[in-house]
Amino acid sequence: MFNELIFFSHIIVISVGNIIALRFGKEALVAFLCIQALIANIFVSKQILLFGLCVTGTDAFIIGCDLSLNLLQEYFGRKVANKTIWISFSVLLFYLVMTQIQLFYIPNCYDTMHPHFQMILGMAPRIILASLVAYLTAIKVEYILYQWLKSKLNGRFLILRNYGAIIVSQLLDTIIFSILGLWGSVHSIIHIMILSYIIKLIALFIATPLVFTGSKYFINHR
């Protein structure tokens, strides 16, 4: 149960981080979204055991990114949210280029870290390129779907709108990333998709009420 306790704590910390970022304003929320996207790409290769399922360590960060985007849409408008999508995409692309440039440097005779960087970042191009495609597709779908639900529901049912948009977008994200980034390197791609999506849903259903209840409190007490 140790990993499960860490996972729940992880979700709570990300949820609180979103609320605090909202309190500081849209710039902080944009930065927080980008940081989560970067961390997710660093730890996507780390495998952990949760609820008896073998998954990666990034799913809570992915849900955190979605929550940040929906907070931006809800409180700062469509234009800001759409601009944030392209800012975060550019940050991930820059990260990909810079990490690979670092690996091209020839280490000196005193360096002991280069092999470790190679091990962590050497697989990055395929993983991050897959992540870029999946991220941009899923987050744009979420952006469109969230606005559509907001219009259809006349701005009501905030938590339900968030659930609906992220459930669909993360299904797309999981399928696209698994096929582009993991095909041929894992035993069962279908197994990975199902398990990853389950963990994302668990994170989503825990984090959403925390984030949007907290956000309403801070917005109402500005």
C-alpha positions as CSV (number, residue, x, y, z in Angstrom):
1,M,0.0,0.0,0.0
2,F,3.0,2.3,0.2
3,N,2.9,3.3,-3.5
4,E,-0.8,3.9,-3.3
5,L,-0.4,6.3,-0.3
6,I,2.3,8.1,-2.3
7,F,0.0,8.2,-5.3
8,F,-2.9,9.8,-3.3
9,S,-0.5,12.3,-1.7
10,H,0.9,13.0,-5.2
11,I,-2.6,13.8,-6.5
12,I,-3.3,16.1,-3.5
13,V,0.0,18.0,-3.9
14,I,-0.8,18.6,-7.7
15,S,-4.3,19.7,-6.8
16,V,-3.1,22.1,-4.2
17,G,-0.5,23.3,-6.6
18,N,-3.1,24.2,-9.2
19,I,-5.2,26.1,-6.6
20,I,-2.1,28.1,-5.4
21,A,-1.1,28.8,-9.1
22,L,-4.7,30.1,-9.7
23,R,-4.4,32.3,-6.7
24,F,-1.3,33.9,-8.2
25,G,-3.0,34.5,-11.5
26,K,-3.0,33.2,-15.1
27,E,0.8,33.6,-15.6
28,A,1.5,31.2,-12.6
29,L,-1.1,28.7,-13.9
30,V,0.5,28.7,-17.4
31,A,3.9,28.1,-15.8
32,F,2.5,25.4,-13.6
33,L,1.0,23.6,-16.6
34,C,4.3,23.7,-18.5
35,I,6.3,22.4,-15.5
36,Q,3.9,19.5,-15.1
37,A,4.2,18.6,-18.8
38,L,8.0,18.6,-18.5
39,I,8.1,16.5,-15.4
40,A,5.7,14.0,-17.0
41,N,8.1,13.6,-20.0
42,I,11.0,13.0,-17.7
43,F,9.3,10.3,-15.6
44,V,7.4,8.6,-18.4
45,S,10.0,5.8,-18.5
46,K,9.7,5.1,-14.7
47,Q,7.6,2.0,-14.1
48,I,5.7,1.6,-10.8
49,L,3.1,-0.8,-9.3
50,L,-0.2,0.8,-8.3
51,F,-3.2,-1.3,-7.2
52,G,-1.5,-4.3,-8.5
53,L,-1.1,-2.7,-12.0
54,C,2.2,-1.9,-13.7
55,V,2.0,1.7,-14.9
56,T,4.3,4.7,-15.5
57,G,4.9,7.5,-13.0
58,T,3.4,10.3,-15.1
59,D,-0.4,9.9,-15.1
60,A,-1.1,12.2,-12.2
61,F,0.9,15.0,-13.9
62,I,-1.0,14.5,-17.1
63,I,-4.3,15.0,-15.3
64,G,-2.8,18.0,-13.5
65,C,-2.0,19.6,-16.9
66,D,-5.6,19.1,-18.0
67,L,-6.9,20.6,-14.7
68,S,-4.7,23.6,-15.2
69,L,-6.0,24.1,-18.8
70,N,-9.6,23.9,-17.7
71,L,-9.0,26.4,-14.9
72,L,-7.5,28.7,-17.5
73,Q,-10.6,28.2,-19.7
74,E,-13.0,28.7,-16.8
75,Y,-11.5,31.8,-15.2
76,F,-9.3,33.5,-17.9
77,G,-11.1,32.7,-21.2
78,R,-10.6,30.7,-24.4
79,K,-7.9,33.0,-25.8
80,V,-5.6,32.5,-22.8
81,A,-6.2,28.8,-22.7
82,N,-5.5,28.3,-26.4
83,K,-2.3,30.4,-26.2
84,T,-1.2,28.2,-23.3
85,I,-1.6,25.1,-25.4
86,W,1.0,26.4,-27.9
87,I,3.3,27.8,-25.1
88,S,3.4,24.4,-23.4
89,F,3.9,22.6,-26.8
90,S,6.8,24.9,-27.5
91,V,8.4,24.3,-24.1
92,L,8.3,20.6,-24.7
93,L,9.8,20.9,-28.1
94,F,12.6,23.1,-26.7
95,Y,13.2,20.5,-24.0
96,L,13.5,17.8,-26.6
97,V,16.1,19.7,-28.6
98,M,18.1,20.9,-25.6
99,T,18.4,17.5,-24.0
100,Q,19.6,15.9,-27.2
101,I,22.2,18.7,-27.7
102,Q,23.5,18.0,-24.1
103,L,24.0,14.3,-25.0
104,F,26.2,15.2,-28.0
105,Y,28.8,16.9,-25.7
106,I,31.8,14.6,-25.1
107,P,32.3,14.3,-21.3
108,N,35.7,14.8,-19.8
109,C,37.6,12.1,-17.9
110,Y,36.2,13.3,-14.5
111,D,32.6,13.1,-15.5
112,T,30.6,10.3,-13.9
113,M,27.1,11.4,-14.8
114,H,27.0,11.2,-18.6
115,P,26.1,7.5,-18.7
116,H,23.2,8.2,-16.4
117,F,22.0,11.1,-18.5
118,Q,22.3,8.9,-21.6
119,M,20.2,6.2,-19.9
120,I,17.5,8.7,-18.9
121,L,17.5,11.0,-21.9
122,G,18.7,8.6,-24.6
123,M,15.3,7.2,-25.2
124,A,13.8,10.7,-25.1
125,P,13.4,11.5,-28.9
126,R,10.8,8.8,-29.6
127,I,9.1,9.2,-26.2
128,I,8.8,13.0,-26.4
129,L,7.9,13.1,-30.1
130,A,5.1,10.6,-29.3
131,S,4.2,12.7,-26.3
132,L,4.1,15.9,-28.3
133,V,1.7,14.4,-30.9
134,A,-0.5,12.9,-28.2
135,Y,-0.4,16.0,-26.0
136,L,-1.3,18.4,-28.7
137,T,-4.1,16.2,-30.1
138,A,-5.6,15.5,-26.7
139,I,-5.3,19.0,-25.2
140,K,-6.9,20.6,-28.3
141,V,-9.8,18.1,-28.2
142,E,-10.2,18.8,-24.5
143,Y,-10.2,22.5,-25.2
144,I,-12.9,22.2,-27.8
145,L,-15.0,19.7,-25.9
146,Y,-14.8,21.7,-22.7
147,Q,-16.1,24.8,-24.5
148,W,-18.8,22.8,-26.2
149,L,-20.0,21.4,-22.8
150,K,-19.8,24.8,-21.2
151,S,-22.0,26.2,-24.0
152,K,-24.5,23.3,-23.9
153,L,-24.8,23.4,-20.1
154,N,-25.0,27.2,-19.9
155,G,-21.9,27.4,-17.8
156,R,-23.3,25.1,-15.1
157,F,-22.0,21.7,-13.7
158,L,-18.4,22.7,-13.6
159,I,-17.1,19.5,-12.2
160,L,-19.1,17.3,-14.6
161,R,-17.9,19.4,-17.6
162,N,-14.3,18.8,-16.5
163,Y,-14.9,15.1,-16.1
164,G,-16.5,14.8,-19.6
165,A,-13.7,16.7,-21.4
166,I,-10.8,15.0,-19.7
167,I,-12.3,11.4,-19.9
168,V,-12.5,11.8,-23.7
169,S,-9.2,13.6,-24.2
170,Q,-7.2,11.3,-22.0
171,L,-8.5,8.2,-23.8
172,L,-7.1,9.8,-27.0
173,D,-3.9,10.7,-25.3
174,T,-3.4,7.2,-23.9
175,I,-4.1,5.5,-27.3
176,I,-1.9,7.8,-29.4
177,F,1.1,7.9,-26.9
178,S,1.0,4.1,-26.4
179,I,1.0,3.3,-30.1
180,L,3.6,6.0,-31.1
181,G,5.9,5.8,-28.1
182,L,5.6,2.2,-26.7
183,W,4.7,0.0,-29.7
184,G,7.3,-2.8,-30.0
185,S,9.0,-2.0,-26.6
186,V,6.4,-3.5,-24.3
187,H,4.8,-7.0,-24.0
188,S,1.2,-6.0,-24.5
189,I,0.3,-2.5,-25.8
190,I,-3.4,-3.1,-25.0
191,H,-2.6,-4.0,-21.5
192,I,-0.6,-0.8,-21.0
193,M,-3.4,1.3,-22.5
194,I,-6.0,-0.1,-20.2
195,L,-3.9,0.2,-17.1
196,S,-2.7,3.7,-17.8
197,Y,-6.2,4.9,-18.6
198,I,-7.5,3.4,-15.3
199,I,-4.9,5.2,-13.3
200,K,-5.6,8.4,-15.1
201,L,-9.3,8.1,-14.2
202,I,-8.6,7.4,-10.6
203,A,-6.4,10.6,-10.5
204,L,-9.1,12.5,-12.3
205,F,-12.0,11.6,-10.0
206,I,-10.0,12.4,-6.9
207,A,-8.3,15.6,-8.1
208,T,-11.2,17.4,-9.9
209,P,-13.5,18.0,-6.8
210,L,-10.5,19.2,-4.8
211,V,-9.2,21.6,-7.5
212,F,-12.6,23.1,-8.5
213,T,-13.9,23.4,-4.9
214,G,-10.7,25.1,-3.9
215,S,-10.7,27.3,-6.9
216,K,-14.2,28.5,-6.3
217,Y,-13.2,29.5,-2.7
218,F,-10.2,31.5,-3.8
219,I,-12.1,33.2,-6.7
220,N,-14.9,34.2,-4.3
221,H,-12.5,35.6,-1.7
222,R,-10.3,37.7,-3.9
